[in-house]
Amino acid sequence: MLKPPVELLPDTSIQRNFVINHYQSLATQYGLLQSPAISSILAINLIDKKGGQGILGMIWRRLMRQIDSSNESDDSLREAITYHSKSSYHDQIKLDRDEINSEDFMMNGCKNSLIWFDYHHHCHGTNVKAIEKLYSYIAKVIQYDGLYVQLEGSSVSNQRRLIRVNCMDCLDRTNVVQVRLTSV
């Protein structure tokens, strides 16, 4: 399959503002700011940890760290983007594809988590059973935070965390993970 090259905008404030606006939109849409019952967002990132997708994943992590701590300046992020766009893809991505990365970030007064699971690496071909690695990793989080269940129009249980799943180029990865997460 032909994959277009990743192009990043040199103005890092655009990426930063997009991420902030996206998370604020999710918080507003799902009542995170009005309801103490839902207190955070769990983002499950299913993109590859190599090539252009690896670059995007690393930039997303760096953006989240920057928004959380304000320790990194836009200049630091701009340098990372410049480096990634000048280097060859295979030389710059030094991530362990077997590892499941997880980090927590604060935004809008909510504790948010980002999990990066290289779906293609773990579930290559038709090995979707490997999704159990991801599920076992987050099962305790889901059990603690609960899931929203509605039967016959009545709420049976609520959840305290919004789960956001993304991939890059198709919905297959996202659908497989979301279906598995609903079978708690």
NULOLO-529571 format. One record per atom (N, C-alpha, C, O): residue in three letters; x, y, z. Coordinates in steps of 0.02 Angstrom, whole numbers, plus 50000, padded with zeros to 5 digits. Layout:
NULOLO-529571
- aa_u_v_w
- ALA_X_Y_Z
...
//
This chain:
NULOLO-529571
- aa_u_v_w
- MET_50042_49941_50000
- MET_50000_50000_50000
- MET_50045_50062_50000
- MET_50094_50065_50037
- LEU_50028_50110_49959
- LEU_50066_50172_49955
- LEU_50048_50218_50013
- LEU_49989_50232_50025
- LYS_50099_50240_50050
- LYS_50087_50285_50106
- LYS_50119_50352_50090
- LYS_50179_50356_50076
- PRO_50079_50406_50091
- PRO_50108_50472_50076
- PRO_50156_50493_50132
- PRO_50148_50472_50189
- PRO_50206_50533_50115
- PRO_50254_50555_50166
- PRO_50219_50602_50216
- PRO_50172_50638_50200
- VAL_50244_50600_50277
- VAL_50219_50644_50329
- VAL_50249_50713_50321
- VAL_50310_50720_50314
- GLU_50208_50763_50321
- GLU_50232_50832_50318
- GLU_50206_50869_50380
- GLU_50146_50869_50394
- LEU_50251_50900_50416
- LEU_50233_50936_50477
- LEU_50240_51011_50465
- LEU_50287_51034_50434
- LEU_50192_51048_50490
- LEU_50194_51120_50484
- LEU_50250_51148_50528
- LEU_50256_51127_50586
- PRO_50289_51195_50503
- PRO_50344_51222_50544
- PRO_50319_51266_50602
- PRO_50355_51275_50651
- ASP_50258_51292_50598
- ASP_50231_51333_50651
- ASP_50200_51287_50704
- ASP_50144_51264_50696
- THR_50238_51274_50758
- THR_50216_51226_50808
- THR_50155_51248_50847
- THR_50121_51207_50877
- SER_50141_51313_50847
- SER_50082_51336_50884
- SER_50018_51308_50852
- SER_49967_51301_50887
- ILE_50020_51294_50788
- ILE_49960_51265_50754
- ILE_49946_51196_50782
- ILE_49889_51180_50800
- GLN_49998_51153_50787
- GLN_49989_51086_50815
- GLN_49967_51090_50888
- GLN_49920_51055_50908
- ARG_50000_51132_50926
- ARG_49984_51139_50997
- ARG_49912_51162_51006
- ARG_49876_51133_51047
- ASN_49891_51212_50969
- ASN_49822_51237_50975
- ASN_49772_51185_50953
- ASN_49717_51180_50981
- PHE_49789_51146_50901
- PHE_49744_51093_50878
- PHE_49733_51042_50934
- PHE_49676_51023_50947
- VAL_49787_51019_50965
- VAL_49781_50969_51019
- VAL_49740_50997_51077
- VAL_49696_50963_51103
- ILE_49754_51058_51097
- ILE_49717_51089_51152
- ILE_49643_51094_51134
- ILE_49600_51076_51174
- ASN_49628_51119_51074
- ASN_49558_51126_51053
- ASN_49523_51058_51048
- ASN_49464_51052_51066
- HIS_49558_51007_51024
- HIS_49529_50941_51018
- HIS_49510_50913_51087
- HIS_49454_50889_51097
- TYR_49556_50918_51134
- TYR_49542_50892_51201
- TYR_49488_50934_51236
- TYR_49447_50907_51273
- GLN_49488_51000_51226
- GLN_49435_51042_51254
- GLN_49368_51023_51224
- GLN_49317_51022_51260
- SER_49366_51009_51159
- SER_49305_50989_51126
- SER_49279_50923_51155
- SER_49219_50916_51168
- LEU_49324_50874_51165
- LEU_49303_50811_51195
- LEU_49277_50822_51266
- LEU_49226_50794_51286
- ALA_49313_50863_51304
- ALA_49292_50877_51374
- ALA_49223_50910_51376
- ALA_49182_50893_51418
- THR_49211_50956_51330
- THR_49146_50990_51328
- THR_49091_50942_51304
- THR_49038_50938_51334
- GLN_49105_50907_51249
- GLN_49056_50862_51219
- GLN_49033_50807_51267
- GLN_48974_50789_51268
- TYR_49080_50781_51306
- TYR_49063_50725_51350
- TYR_49056_50746_51423
- TYR_49053_50703_51467
- GLY_49054_50810_51437
- GLY_49040_50834_51504
- GLY_49096_50826_51554
- GLY_49082_50822_51614
- LEU_49158_50822_51532
- LEU_49213_50812_51579
- LEU_49220_50872_51626
- LEU_49240_50864_51684
- LEU_49204_50931_51602
- LEU_49213_50990_51643
- LEU_49155_51001_51691
- LEU_49164_51031_51743
- GLN_49095_50976_51673
- GLN_49037_50986_51716
- GLN_49025_50929_51765
- GLN_48995_50938_51818
- SER_49049_50870_51748
- SER_49034_50811_51788
- SER_49097_50784_51822
- SER_49144_50763_51788
- PRO_49098_50785_51888
- PRO_49156_50755_51922
- PRO_49158_50679_51913
- PRO_49208_50647_51928
- ALA_49102_50650_51888
- ALA_49100_50578_51879
- ALA_49148_50556_51823
- ALA_49178_50503_51827
- ILE_49154_50598_51771
- ILE_49201_50583_51718
- ILE_49259_50632_51726
- ILE_49249_50693_51722
- SER_49318_50605_51737
- SER_49373_50650_51756
- SER_49432_50650_51709
- SER_49478_50690_51719
- SER_49433_50608_51658
- SER_49492_50607_51617
- SER_49479_50574_51549
- SER_49427_50545_51537
- ILE_49530_50579_51506
- ILE_49527_50549_51440
- ILE_49586_50499_51435
- ILE_49642_50517_51450
- LEU_49571_50439_51412
- LEU_49622_50390_51397
- LEU_49627_50386_51321
- LEU_49580_50363_51288
- ALA_49683_50408_51293
- ALA_49694_50406_51221
- ALA_49736_50344_51205
- ALA_49791_50336_51231
- ILE_49709_50301_51163
- ILE_49745_50242_51141
- ILE_49766_50254_51069
- ILE_49724_50257_51024
- ASN_49830_50260_51059
- ASN_49859_50276_50994
- ASN_49884_50211_50962
- ASN_49929_50179_50990
- LEU_49857_50192_50905
- LEU_49872_50129_50873
- LEU_49920_50135_50813
- LEU_49929_50087_50777
- ILE_49948_50194_50803
- ILE_49991_50203_50745
- ILE_50059_50170_50753
- ILE_50080_50155_50809
- ASP_50092_50158_50697
- ASP_50157_50125_50696
- ASP_50209_50167_50735
- ASP_50201_50228_50742
- LYS_50260_50133_50759
- LYS_50316_50168_50793
- LYS_50376_50173_50747
- LYS_50433_50176_50770
- LYS_50363_50175_50682
- LYS_50418_50184_50635
- LYS_50392_50227_50578
- LYS_50332_50237_50570
- GLY_50438_50252_50538
- GLY_50419_50292_50480
- GLY_50381_50355_50498
- GLY_50389_50382_50553
- GLY_50340_50377_50452
- GLY_50301_50438_50461
- GLY_50254_50435_50520
- GLY_50244_50484_50556
- GLN_50223_50376_50531
- GLN_50178_50370_50589
- GLN_50216_50375_50654
- GLN_50192_50404_50702
- GLY_50277_50348_50656
- GLY_50319_50354_50715
- GLY_50335_50426_50731
- GLY_50335_50447_50789
- ILE_50348_50465_50678
- ILE_50361_50536_50688
- ILE_50301_50571_50718
- ILE_50307_50608_50767
- LEU_50241_50558_50690
- LEU_50181_50589_50717
- LEU_50169_50570_50790
- LEU_50149_50611_50831
- GLY_50180_50506_50805
- GLY_50171_50484_50874
- GLY_50219_50519_50922
- GLY_50200_50538_50977
- MET_50282_50527_50901
- MET_50330_50561_50944
- MET_50313_50635_50952
- MET_50319_50662_51007
- ILE_50290_50666_50899
- ILE_50270_50737_50903
- ILE_50209_50744_50948
- ILE_50205_50791_50987
- TRP_50162_50698_50944
- TRP_50102_50700_50987
- TRP_50122_50695_51060
- TRP_50098_50734_51102
- ARG_50166_50647_51076
- ARG_50190_50640_51145
- ARG_50223_50704_51169
- ARG_50212_50727_51224
- ARG_50265_50733_51126
- ARG_50300_50794_51145
- ARG_50251_50852_51155
- ARG_50259_50892_51201
- LEU_50201_50856_51112
- LEU_50149_50908_51120
- LEU_50112_50899_51187
- LEU_50100_50948_51222
- MET_50095_50838_51203
- MET_50059_50826_51266
- MET_50103_50845_51325
- MET_50078_50874_51373
- ARG_50166_50828_51323
- ARG_50212_50847_51377
- ARG_50216_50923_51382
- ARG_50216_50951_51437
- GLN_50220_50956_51325
- GLN_50226_51029_51324
- GLN_50163_51062_51354
- GLN_50168_51108_51394
- ILE_50106_51038_51334
- ILE_50043_51066_51359
- ILE_50036_51052_51433
- ILE_50012_51095_51471
- ASP_50055_50993_51455
- ASP_50050_50974_51525
- ASP_50094_51016_51570
- ASP_50071_51046_51618
- SER_50157_51019_51553
- SER_50205_51049_51600
- SER_50225_51120_51583
- SER_50250_51156_51627
- SER_50215_51140_51523
- SER_50241_51204_51498
- SER_50316_51210_51508
- SER_50343_51265_51506
- ASN_50350_51153_51517
- ASN_50422_51153_51525
- ASN_50457_51159_51457
- ASN_50512_51188_51453
- GLU_50426_51132_51406
- GLU_50458_51135_51340
- GLU_50430_51195_51303
- GLU_50370_51207_51302
- SER_50474_51232_51273
- SER_50453_51291_51235
- SER_50433_51270_51165
- SER_50447_51214_51143
- ASP_50400_51314_51130
- ASP_50384_51302_51060
- ASP_50449_51292_51021
- ASP_50449_51254_50972
- ASP_50504_51324_51042
- ASP_50567_51315_51007
- ASP_50591_51243_51012
- ASP_50618_51216_50963
- SER_50582_51211_51070
- SER_50602_51142_51078
- SER_50562_51097_51032
- SER_50590_51052_51000
- LEU_50498_51109_51027
- LEU_50455_51069_50983
- LEU_50473_51083_50910
- LEU_50476_51037_50870
- ARG_50486_51146_50894
- ARG_50504_51164_50826
- ARG_50569_51130_50805
- ARG_50576_51107_50748
- GLU_50618_51126_50851
- GLU_50681_51092_50836
- GLU_50669_51018_50822
- GLU_50700_50989_50777
- ALA_50625_50987_50861
- ALA_50609_50916_50850
- ALA_50577_50905_50783
- ALA_50594_50858_50747
- ILE_50531_50949_50764
- ILE_50497_50942_50699
- ILE_50547_50953_50643
- ILE_50546_50916_50593
- THR_50591_51002_50650
- THR_50641_51015_50598
- THR_50687_50955_50591
- THR_50703_50934_50536
- TYR_50709_50927_50647
- TYR_50752_50868_50646
- TYR_50718_50810_50610
- TYR_50748_50778_50567
- HIS_50655_50797_50628
- HIS_50619_50742_50597
- HIS_50610_50752_50523
- HIS_50612_50703_50485
- SER_50599_50813_50501
- SER_50587_50823_50430
- SER_50652_50822_50389
- SER_50649_50813_50328
- LYS_50710_50830_50421
- LYS_50773_50829_50384
- LYS_50806_50760_50385
- LYS_50845_50744_50340
- SER_50790_50718_50434
- SER_50822_50653_50441
- SER_50784_50601_50401
- SER_50727_50611_50382
- SER_50819_50545_50387
- SER_50783_50490_50356
- SER_50740_50457_50409
- SER_50759_50453_50467
- TYR_50682_50432_50389
- TYR_50636_50403_50436
- TYR_50667_50348_50478
- TYR_50657_50346_50539
- HIS_50704_50303_50447
- HIS_50729_50245_50483
- HIS_50785_50263_50532
- HIS_50795_50227_50581
- ASP_50820_50317_50521
- ASP_50873_50337_50567
- ASP_50847_50372_50629
- ASP_50879_50371_50681
- GLN_50788_50402_50624
- GLN_50766_50444_50679
- GLN_50720_50410_50729
- GLN_50717_50431_50786
- ILE_50686_50358_50709
- ILE_50639_50326_50754
- ILE_50675_50269_50790
- ILE_50692_50218_50759
- LYS_50687_50278_50854
- LYS_50723_50228_50893
- LYS_50677_50203_50949
- LYS_50698_50197_51006
- LEU_50615_50189_50933
- LEU_50567_50165_50982
- LEU_50565_50089_50982
- LEU_50571_50058_50930
- ASP_50556_50061_51040
- ASP_50548_49989_51046
- ASP_50476_49972_51026
- ASP_50429_49988_51061
- ARG_50469_49938_50970
- ARG_50402_49924_50944
- ARG_50365_49873_50987
- ARG_50304_49870_50986
- ASP_50402_49832_51026
- ASP_50370_49783_51070
- ASP_50342_49815_51133
- ASP_50297_49788_51165
- GLU_50368_49872_51150
- GLU_50348_49906_51212
- GLU_50281_49941_51203
- GLU_50266_49968_51149
- ILE_50240_49941_51255
- ILE_50179_49980_51256
- ILE_50194_50041_51299
- ILE_50204_50035_51359
- ASN_50195_50100_51268
- ASN_50212_50161_51304
- ASN_50150_50192_51334
- ASN_50097_50194_51303
- SER_50157_50217_51395
- SER_50101_50250_51429
- SER_50127_50310_51468
- SER_50178_50306_51502
- GLU_50092_50366_51461
- GLU_50110_50427_51497
- GLU_50046_50462_51520
- GLU_49994_50456_51488
- ASP_50050_50499_51574
- ASP_49994_50539_51599
- ASP_50009_50613_51591
- ASP_50066_50634_51598
- PHE_49957_50651_51575
- PHE_49963_50723_51564
- PHE_49904_50759_51596
- PHE_49850_50731_51600
- MET_49916_50820_51619
- MET_49861_50862_51645
- MET_49842_50912_51591
- MET_49885_50943_51560
- MET_49776_50921_51581
- MET_49751_50971_51535
- MET_49680_50989_51556
- MET_49640_50944_51570
- ASN_49665_51052_51560
- ASN_49599_51076_51580
- ASN_49578_51048_51648
- ASN_49519_51038_51661
- GLY_49627_51036_51691
- GLY_49612_51010_51757
- GLY_49595_50936_51757
- GLY_49576_50908_51809
- CYS_49603_50903_51700
- CYS_49590_50831_51695
- CYS_49655_50793_51686
- CYS_49700_50816_51651
- LYS_49659_50735_51719
- LYS_49717_50692_51709
- LYS_49703_50650_51647
- LYS_49654_50612_51645
- ASN_49745_50656_51596
- ASN_49736_50620_51534
- ASN_49793_50571_51525
- ASN_49850_50585_51546
- SER_49779_50515_51494
- SER_49830_50465_51482
- SER_49836_50451_51408
- SER_49786_50454_51371
- LEU_49896_50437_51386
- LEU_49910_50420_51317
- LEU_49946_50352_51316
- LEU_50000_50345_51344
- ILE_49916_50304_51283
- ILE_49947_50239_51274
- ILE_49963_50231_51200
- ILE_49920_50242_51158
- TRP_50025_50211_51185
- TRP_50045_50201_51115
- TRP_50060_50128_51105
- TRP_50108_50101_51133
- PHE_50019_50095_51064
- PHE_50023_50024_51050
- PHE_50031_50017_50974
- PHE_49985_50033_50937
- ASP_50088_49993_50952
- ASP_50102_49984_50881
- ASP_50062_49923_50856
- ASP_50086_49867_50856
- TYR_50001_49936_50834
- TYR_49955_49884_50815
- TYR_49983_49839_50759
- TYR_49980_49778_50764
- HIS_50010_49869_50707
- HIS_50036_49829_50651
- HIS_50093_49784_50673
- HIS_50099_49728_50648
- HIS_50134_49807_50718
- HIS_50190_49765_50742
- HIS_50164_49706_50783
- HIS_50185_49649_50772
- HIS_50118_49719_50829
- HIS_50093_49666_50873
- HIS_50044_49620_50838
- HIS_50044_49560_50851
- CYS_50003_49646_50793
- CYS_49949_49608_50763
- CYS_49959_49597_50689
- CYS_49910_49594_50651
- HIS_50021_49590_50667
- HIS_50036_49584_50595
- HIS_49996_49527_50565
- HIS_49982_49477_50597
- GLY_49979_49537_50502
- GLY_49938_49487_50467
- GLY_49868_49485_50498
- GLY_49836_49537_50505
- THR_49847_49427_50515
- THR_49780_49420_50545
- THR_49784_49400_50619
- THR_49737_49372_50646
- ASN_49840_49414_50651
- ASN_49851_49396_50721
- ASN_49817_49446_50768
- ASN_49851_49477_50809
- VAL_49752_49454_50763
- VAL_49718_49502_50806
- VAL_49714_49479_50878
- VAL_49697_49519_50922
- LYS_49731_49416_50891
- LYS_49733_49393_50961
- LYS_49786_49429_51001
- LYS_49783_49431_51062
- ALA_49836_49457_50966
- ALA_49889_49494_51000
- ALA_49861_49557_51033
- ALA_49896_49589_51073
- ILE_49800_49576_51017
- ILE_49769_49635_51047
- ILE_49761_49623_51123
- ILE_49752_49670_51161
- GLU_49765_49560_51144
- GLU_49761_49544_51215
- GLU_49818_49577_51254
- GLU_49810_49592_51313
- LYS_49875_49589_51221
- LYS_49930_49624_51255
- LYS_49907_49693_51276
- LYS_49920_49715_51332
- LEU_49874_49728_51230
- LEU_49849_49795_51246
- LEU_49793_49790_51297
- LEU_49792_49829_51345
- TYR_49747_49744_51288
- TYR_49690_49738_51333
- TYR_49713_49724_51405
- TYR_49689_49755_51452
- SER_49760_49678_51413
- SER_49783_49662_51481
- SER_49818_49722_51512
- SER_49818_49732_51573
- TYR_49848_49763_51469
- TYR_49883_49823_51493
- TYR_49834_49874_51521
- TYR_49849_49907_51571
- ILE_49776_49881_51490
- ILE_49729_49933_51512
- ILE_49668_49905_51549
- ILE_49625_49944_51570
- ALA_49663_49839_51557
- ALA_49605_49809_51589
- ALA_49593_49836_51660
- ALA_49536_49849_51679
- LYS_49646_49845_51698
- LYS_49638_49871_51766
- LYS_49612_49942_51766
- LYS_49571_49961_51808
- VAL_49634_49982_51717
- VAL_49610_50050_51711
- VAL_49535_50050_51696
- VAL_49497_50087_51726
- ILE_49515_50007_51649
- ILE_49445_50004_51630
- ILE_49403_49978_51689
- ILE_49348_50004_51701
- GLN_49427_49928_51724
- GLN_49390_49901_51781
- GLN_49383_49953_51836
- GLN_49330_49958_51867
- TYR_49435_49992_51847
- TYR_49431_50044_51899
- TYR_49383_50100_51878
- TYR_49342_50123_51917
- ASP_49390_50123_51815
- ASP_49350_50179_51791
- ASP_49279_50159_51771
- ASP_49235_50201_51766
- GLY_49268_50095_51759
- GLY_49203_50071_51740
- GLY_49187_50086_51667
- GLY_49223_50121_51633
- LEU_49132_50058_51645
- LEU_49106_50071_51578
- LEU_49033_50091_51584
- LEU_48997_50068_51629
- TYR_49010_50134_51540
- TYR_48941_50154_51539
- TYR_48898_50099_51510
- TYR_48912_50074_51455
- VAL_48847_50078_51546
- VAL_48801_50026_51523
- VAL_48730_50052_51533
- VAL_48712_50077_51586
- GLN_48690_50045_51480
- GLN_48621_50065_51483
- GLN_48578_50006_51462
- GLN_48589_49977_51409
- LEU_48529_49988_51503
- LEU_48482_49934_51488
- LEU_48411_49961_51493
- LEU_48392_49991_51543
- GLU_48373_49949_51441
- GLU_48303_49970_51439
- GLU_48294_50043_51458
- GLU_48247_50061_51494
- GLY_48339_50085_51434
- GLY_48333_50157_51444
- GLY_48359_50183_51511
- GLY_48358_50243_51524
- SER_48383_50138_51553
- SER_48409_50158_51618
- SER_48484_50145_51623
- SER_48509_50095_51599
- SER_48518_50192_51655
- SER_48589_50185_51665
- SER_48603_50133_51719
- SER_48579_50140_51776
- VAL_48640_50082_51702
- VAL_48657_50028_51749
- VAL_48724_50043_51783
- VAL_48732_50031_51843
- SER_48771_50069_51744
- SER_48836_50089_51772
- SER_48864_50146_51731
- SER_48847_50156_51673
- ASN_48908_50184_51763
- ASN_48940_50242_51731
- ASN_49015_50231_51726
- ASN_49042_50187_51759
- GLN_49047_50271_51686
- GLN_49120_50268_51682
- GLN_49149_50336_51700
- GLN_49117_50388_51690
- ARG_49210_50334_51726
- ARG_49243_50395_51748
- ARG_49296_50420_51699
- ARG_49329_50470_51711
- ARG_49304_50385_51644
- ARG_49356_50404_51596
- ARG_49330_50395_51525
- ARG_49300_50343_51509
- LEU_49341_50444_51484
- LEU_49325_50440_51413
- LEU_49382_50404_51378
- LEU_49440_50420_51390
- ILE_49366_50355_51336
- ILE_49417_50318_51299
- ILE_49415_50340_51226
- ILE_49364_50336_51193
- ARG_49472_50365_51202
- ARG_49479_50389_51134
- ARG_49530_50345_51099
- ARG_49587_50338_51122
- VAL_49510_50314_51043
- VAL_49554_50268_51006
- VAL_49566_50297_50937
- VAL_49520_50321_50904
- ASN_49629_50296_50915
- ASN_49643_50320_50848
- ASN_49695_50277_50813
- ASN_49738_50246_50844
- CYS_49689_50277_50747
- CYS_49741_50249_50704
- CYS_49757_50301_50652
- CYS_49741_50360_50661
- MET_49787_50282_50597
- MET_49812_50331_50550
- MET_49773_50331_50484
- MET_49749_50383_50462
- ASP_49768_50274_50454
- ASP_49745_50272_50385
- ASP_49682_50232_50372
- ASP_49657_50230_50316
- CYS_49655_50201_50423
- CYS_49593_50163_50414
- CYS_49560_50153_50481
- CYS_49587_50171_50533
- LEU_49501_50126_50479
- LEU_49465_50114_50541
- LEU_49471_50043_50566
- LEU_49446_50027_50620
- ASP_49504_50000_50528
- ASP_49509_49930_50549
- ASP_49540_49922_50618
- ASP_49512_49888_50660
- ARG_49597_49954_50629
- ARG_49631_49949_50694
- ARG_49586_49976_50750
- ARG_49577_49944_50802
- THR_49557_50034_50737
- THR_49514_50066_50788
- THR_49455_50021_50804
- THR_49439_50011_50863
- ASN_49422_49994_50753
- ASN_49363_49952_50764
- ASN_49380_49889_50804
- ASN_49343_49871_50849
- VAL_49435_49857_50787
- VAL_49455_49795_50823
- VAL_49466_49810_50897
- VAL_49442_49773_50940
- VAL_49501_49864_50911
- VAL_49516_49882_50981
- VAL_49452_49902_51018
- VAL_49441_49881_51075
- GLN_49410_49943_50987
- GLN_49348_49964_51020
- GLN_49302_49906_51035
- GLN_49272_49903_51088
- VAL_49296_49859_50987
- VAL_49254_49800_51000
- VAL_49282_49760_51058
- VAL_49244_49738_51101
- ARG_49348_49752_51061
- ARG_49378_49714_51116
- ARG_49369_49749_51183
- ARG_49358_49716_51234
- LEU_49372_49815_51183
- LEU_49364_49852_51246
- LEU_49293_49848_51273
- LEU_49283_49855_51333
- THR_49244_49836_51230
- THR_49175_49831_51254
- THR_49158_49764_51284
- THR_49104_49755_51312
- SER_49203_49716_51278
- SER_49188_49649_51303
- SER_49221_49637_51371
- SER_49251_49584_51383
- VAL_49214_49685_51414
- VAL_49244_49679_51482
- VAL_49210_49623_51520
- VAL_49228_49610_51578
//
